Amino acid sequence: MADHRYILPEPNARDAMVKELADRFTGIRETSSADSFEVMDTFDWRLFKTGWLMLRSTDAYRTIDIHTGQPIDKLVLQSEKRIVFAWDFTESEMADALEPVMEMRALISLGKVECQCVQHELLNSDEKIVARLVLETYRLDTGENAVEHCRIEPVRGYAKAAKLAVAGLQEMGLEPARQSPVLTLLERNGFSPGTNSSKVDIELQPDIPATEAVRRIMEQLVTVMHQNLSGVREDIDSEFLHDFRVSVRRARSLLGQMKGVLDARTTADLTTRLKNMGDITGNLRDLDVYLLKKAEYTAMVADVLKPGIAQLFSALARKRRYAKARMIKRMATDAFASDMDVLDAFVRSDRPAKSDAPEGNRPIGELARAVIHKRYRRIVKKGRKITAATPDEELHRLRIDCKKLRYLLEFFTSLFPKDQMKILIKQLKQLQENLGDFNDLSVQQEFLVDYLQGIAPKSPREILLAAAVGGLVTRLGIEHQRVRSQFLSVFARFDDAENRNRFKSLFA
């Protein structure tokens, strides 16, 4: 029999419902219980987007389906240690399911839920239980709005009795529940599941002045910075800092590529402040990138060298603690607060009807088309000149141009056919991945070579560390050459006739 669940529209519906069923059955026996749990998800709702919610009780973690509320998996805790990351679940089916979804993101509490449950056993003339009416009231500790939910549970062998109970509820006009009552509770108390994305998603009209378009895009980017700042300061997970820095980079790229849209003084001031933010956060982010590669690096070397890799990451963790303290200190300064205040003031300001900047009044659709096409032609010109003998630095410069083009396509997606823009971004992303991997491997090798040169291999421990780092550099060098060898074929796919025609038809 189908699952019959209902959200009660008003508090007094409970008594009316029990009375309705009392008229249909010989007797009703009532029992009550209580439960409490925390609702968990990542900051950017990765579990919700997969169709799950995480519930944490005193002794277990449970995943439930957001639509039905039915359990998906459960992990009973073996200790009181609080689980934060997917890898904290140790080896389990739950960990296997969560790791590709959560990746490096931490679970955070959305609030504590108190659930009062009253179970009504519906009896026949023989006083046998033929169905159950379960009434649940959910309350969130951080909210004022409760949710009342009920369901009919059939009993094996008494399908007709369950249908009779369901008919009674339907005659009262109760609407079937379309989602978990926990999700309904979150929504009624101000949560917006699925939000907190760092992606650029803004609707622009092609005829608005370029200066207003830039202000709107900057407004969204500054909002993302603010959304992530508390997570950066509390060091909840590394993605808060990553998303903060990406928004800073996007903002700098926007100002740098939309030349003449704002007056020169405003552009220079905002760019300087954004650069300061990048400088403050850069060292910590670099260390986070290395620390996230611990499992990958460990797997690259022979077992005999793995203790040396462990030493390397212990040293990196110490460096990170210092870098974090330094960043937090600089974020607490008046200078950093001033930088954020100036950005806030810019995005809140009412731009004049007419701009004095040379490109400020130009329709954004026209300007975006010209800027995108210019950047695209620059990439194609550079890419076609690259051969197997081209210095690595030229590939790094091309990577930066590709990143700038990617930002432009994301900023102005709404101005062009979305299906075509999606294809262009996908093609560009493949080229970016090749160039990004190449750059990452270059930076990693350089960092490790510098680190290796600072080791004085006098003790067995230091000798092992030097051997491990040296072995890692060798493996990364091999991978570096492999990725480089793929560039020409990857670029050829980006530069094929079909893709050229797309860029020409949209932007030329």
N, C-alpha and C positions, 0 to 999 in steps of 0.2 A: 504493500500500500504506500502511496505517496506520502512524503513528509508534509504535515499540515502545521504551519507556523503562522502566527499572526502578531502584529503590533497593535496593542490596545490604544484606541484613539484618545481616551480620556480616563481619568482615575476611577470614576464610578462604573465603568464598563465591567470591572472585575466582579462586583457583586451581582450585576445583572446576568453575567455569563454563568456564574455558579448556579443562580436561580433557574436559568434556562435549562441547564443540564440536570438539575435536581428534579425537574418535572419530567425528564425523559428516562431516568434510571431509578431503580428501587432505593438506592442509598448512595451516599458519598462519604468516604472516609478521608480525613485530612491529616497530612503530616507536613512539617516545615523544616527547613535547614537554611544555612547561610554559608556563603563562600566569599572569598576576596582574592584578587589577583591584580597584578600590574599589566597594563597593555604596553607592549614593546614594539618598536620598529626602528629603522635607521632614520636619520634626519631627513633624507630625501625619499622616504617611504618605499624602499626597495621591496619589502615583504608585501606591502599592500599592492604594489604594481604587479606582483607575481600572483596575487589572489589570496594572500595569506594575512593573518594577524598572529602575533606572538603573545601568549599569555604566560606570565611568570607567577607561580604560587610559591609557597614556602619550601616545597620539596620537589618541584618539577617545572619544566618549561614545556609548553604545549603550542603547537601551531594549529590554527583552525582556518576553515574556508570562509572568506569574507562574504560569500553569497549565502551559504547554508548555515554557517556557524558550526558545522560538523568538524570533529577532530581529524587532523591529518597525521600528526606524529606527536609523540610525547617522550621526553627524556627525564627520568627520575634522577635527581641530584645525588651524588655520592658524597658531597661535602658542602659546606656553606659558602664556598668561593663563588662570588658573583661572576656570571658569564657576561662578557662584553663583546667579544669578537667571535666569528663563526668557528675559528680554530680552537676557541676555549671549550667547545663542546666535546673535545677529544674525538677519538675514533667512534663514530656512530652514524647511523643512517641520517639522523638529523643534521649532523655536520656536513655530510656529503651533499645533502640537499641545499643547505644554507650557504656554503662557501662560494659557489658560482653566482649566487644572488647578492649576498652581502659584500663579497670581496673584502676590501680593507675597511669597510664602514662598521662603526660601533652600534650596538643596540642602545637606545635611550628610552627612558620611561616616558610614556605619554600621560600617565596618571594611574592612580589606584582605583579599582572598581570594587564596590560592595554589591553583592548579589543576594537578595532575599528570595528564597524559593519555597513555594507552597505547592505540594503535590496533592491532587484530589483523585483518589481511587474511585472509579465509577463501578458500582456493584449491580448485579442482577438479582433476581428474586431468590437465588440460592446463596446470596451474599458472596459470590465469586467476583473477583476483579476482572472486568471485561474490557476496560480501557482506562487511560489515565489522562487527566487534564493537568498540565504543569504550568504554573504561573510564576513568572520571574520578574523581579523589579531590579533594575540596574541603576546604580548611582555612581557618578565620578567625583572623586574627592576635590577636584579643581573646578567643578561645574555645578550649576544649579538645576539643570533639567534632567529628570529621570526618564527611563524608558521602561514601559511595561510590555512584557512579551508573553505569549502563551503558545502552547503546542498540544496537540493530541497525540498520545503514544498508544498505538494499537497493542493488543495482547494476542499472542498466537492462538488461533482457533476462534477468535471472536471479531472477525472482520466487520460483520454487520453492526456490532456495537460501536466500533470506531467510526463507521460511516454515519451512524445516527448522531454521534457527538459532533462530528464535523458539520453535519447539516444544521445542527442547532446554532453553531457559531456563524455559519454563513447566513442563516436567516436573520441574525442580529446585524448583518451588514459589515462584519469584520473583513478587512482586506488582507490577503495573504502577505506575509513578510517577504520582501525581495532580497534581503541581505541579513547578515548577522546582526543581532541586537547590539553587540558591542560596537560595531561600526556605526550603527544608527545613533548610539549614545555619544560617540565622538563627534559626529556631525552636528548633533543638537547642542553640543557644548562648545561650538566655535572652531573645531578642527576642520581642516580642509585636506583630507587625504589625497595624496598624489601631488601636492605642491612642493615648494622648496627646491625647485629645479634650478640649476645654474645655467641652463641652456638659454640662449637668446630667443625670445618668442615675442615679437612685437608687430602689431599691425600698423602699417604706414600707408598713406594715400600718396599716389605719385605726384599730385599737384601741390602738396604742402611745401613751404619754404625749407630749404636744406638746413637752415639754422634751427628750426623747430624739430626736424627729424633727428638731428644730432642730439638735441636736448632730451628727446624722448628715449633714445637709445641709451644715453648716459644715465638717465633716471633709472632704467631697469638694471644697468650694471652696478650703479651705486647701491640700489636696493639689495642686490645679491651680496655685495661687500658687507653691508650691515647684517644681513641674515647669518653670515658666517663668522662674524667677529667674535661673538661670545664663545663659539665652539673652538675658535683659534686660541683664545685666551685660556680656556679651560682644558685645552689639549685633549678633546674627546676622541678624535681620530684625525688621521693625516689629511682626509679629504676636505675638512673645513679650510685648512690653509691652502690646499690646492685650488679649491673653487674661488677663494678670495683672490689669490694671485692671478688666476685666469681672467677674472673680471677686471682686475687692474690692467693686465696686458691688453685685453680687448679695448678698454677705454683709451689707453695710450695709442693703440693702433688706429682706432677711429679718428682721434684728433690728428694723428700724423698723416692719414690718408685723405682726409676731407679738408685739404688745404684751402684757405680762403673762405671757409664757411663761417668761422668765428673771427673776431678781430685778433690780431697777432698777440696782443698783450694777454688776453684771456687764454688763448691756446698755449702760450709759453708757461703761464702760471699753473694751469691745470696739469700740463705735461710734467712740470717739475715736481709737483706734489705727488702725482702718480708714480714717478720714478723713485721718489723717497720711499713710498710704500713698498715698491718692489725691492729696493735695497735692504730695507728693514727685515723682510721676510725671506729673502733669497737663500741665505745660508742654511736655515732650518729646513726649508723645503728640499734642498739638495741632499741633506742627510736623510730625510724621510725617504727619498727615492732609493737611496742605497739600502736602507734598513728593510724596505719592502722587498728587496731582492735576496734576502737571506736564504730562503729555501732554494731559490734558483742557483745562487752562487755555490751553496753547499753541494748541490747535486752535480755541479760541474767538475769537481775535483775528486781524486781517488780517496778512498776511505781513510788512508793513512794521513791525508792532509786535512781532513775535516776538522780536527781540533784546532788547527791553525786558522781556519775560517771562523770558528767560534771566537777565537781571540780577536780577530779583525772586527767582528760585529760587536763584541763587548767594548772595544775601543770607540767604535762609531756611536754606540749608545751613550757613552760618556760625553763625547763631543756634542751629541744632540742635547743632552741636559744643559750644557753650558750655552749652546746656541739658543735654546728655548728661553732660558732665563734672560739672556741679553735682548732677545726680541720683545719679550713681555715688558722689560724695563723701558725699551724705546717706545713701545706702544702706549705707555703710561705718561708720556711727555706731553707738554702743551703743544709742541710742534706737530705731533701726530694728530692730536685732537683738532688742531687748526686745519690740517690738511683735509680731514673728514668734513669739517664744518664748511670749508670752501666748496667742496664737491656738492654737499647738500644744498648750499645756497644757489649754486649754479643750476641744479636740476629743478629747484623749486621756483626759480625766477620766471617772471613773465617776459618773454623776449619781445622786443619792439616789433610793431607791425612791419616796419622796413628795417633791414639790416644795413649797416655801413660797410660790412665786409664784402669783398668783391664777389664771392659766390654765395653769400648768405641768403639772397632772395631767389636763387635759382631753384626750380622745382626739383625735388629730391629724386623723382623718377629719372629725369634727364641726367642729373649729375651722377647718380649711382651707376647708370648704364655706362657712362664715360669712364668713371674711375675703375669699375670692374674690368672693362675691356682693356684698358691701359695696363693693369696689373697682369691680366692673362697673357697679353702679347709679350710682356717682359719675361714671364716664366717660359713661354714657348721659345723665345729667342735664346735665353740662357740654356735651357735644357737641350736644345738641338746641338749646341756647341760642345756638350760634355761627351768625352770619350773615356776609354779605359785609362788613358794617361793623364786625364785632367786632375789637378791637385784637389785634395779633399776639401779645401776651403771653398771651392766653387760650389760643391754640393751643399755645404752648410749655408752659403748665401742663398742658394735656390730654395732651401728649406724655409728660410725666413720669408721669402717672397710668397711661397705657397701658403704659409700660415696667414699672411696678410690677406691673400685672396680668399681663403676660407672664412675669415672674419667678415669680409665684405659680403660674401654670399649669404652668411647667416644673418647679418644685420638687415639685409634688404630682400630676403626671401619673399616677403609679402607683396613686393612690387612686381613680381614676375610669376609665370605659371608654376605652381608648387611642384607639380610632377616633374617638370623639366629641371627645376632647381634641385630637387632631391637627387636626380641622376647625376647632375654636375658635381654636387657635394660628395656623392659616393665615389665618383671617379677621382676627384681630387684627394679624398681621404686615403685612397689606396697609394697614391704617390706620396702623400704626407707620411704614411706609416713606414714606407721604405726609407725615406729621408730622415724621419724621426728616429728610427732604429739605428741608422747609420750614425747619426749625431750622438745618440745616447751611448753607443759603444765607443765612440771616439772619446767622449768625456769620461766614461768609466775607466778606460785604459789610462788616460792621462792622470786621473786621480790616483789610481792604484800604483802607477809607476812612481809618482811623487811620494806616495805613502811608503812604497818599497825602499826608496832611497833614504828615507828617514829611519829605517830599521838598522840597528847595529847588531848583527847576528853573533853575539858572544855566548849566549846561553842556549841550551837545547830548546827552550821555549821560543826564543827569538829566531832560532834557525828554522823551527817548524813554521812559525808565522811567515818568515820570508819565503820559504818554499811554497806555502799555500798561496800567498799573494802572487808569487811568480807564476805558479801553475794556472792561476785564475787569469792572469794577464795573457798568457799563451792561448787559453781557450777563447777568451774574448777577442783576441786578435784574429783567430780563425773565423769566428762568427762575423767579425767586422768585414773581412774580405768577402765572405759569402753574401752578405747583404749588399755590399757595393756591387758585386757582380750581377745582381738582379736589377740594378737601377735602369739600365738601358731598355730592358723589356717592359718594365713597369711604366717608364716614361712614354714608351711607344704606344702603350694602350691609352694613356691619357691624351696623347697627341694624335690619335687616329682621326680619320676624316669625319666620322659621325660626331665625335666630341667637338671638333673644330666647328662643324656646322651648327651645333647647339649654341656655342658661344657667339658665333657670328649672327645667328638669327635673333638672339635675345639682346645682345649688347652692342653690336656694331652699328 
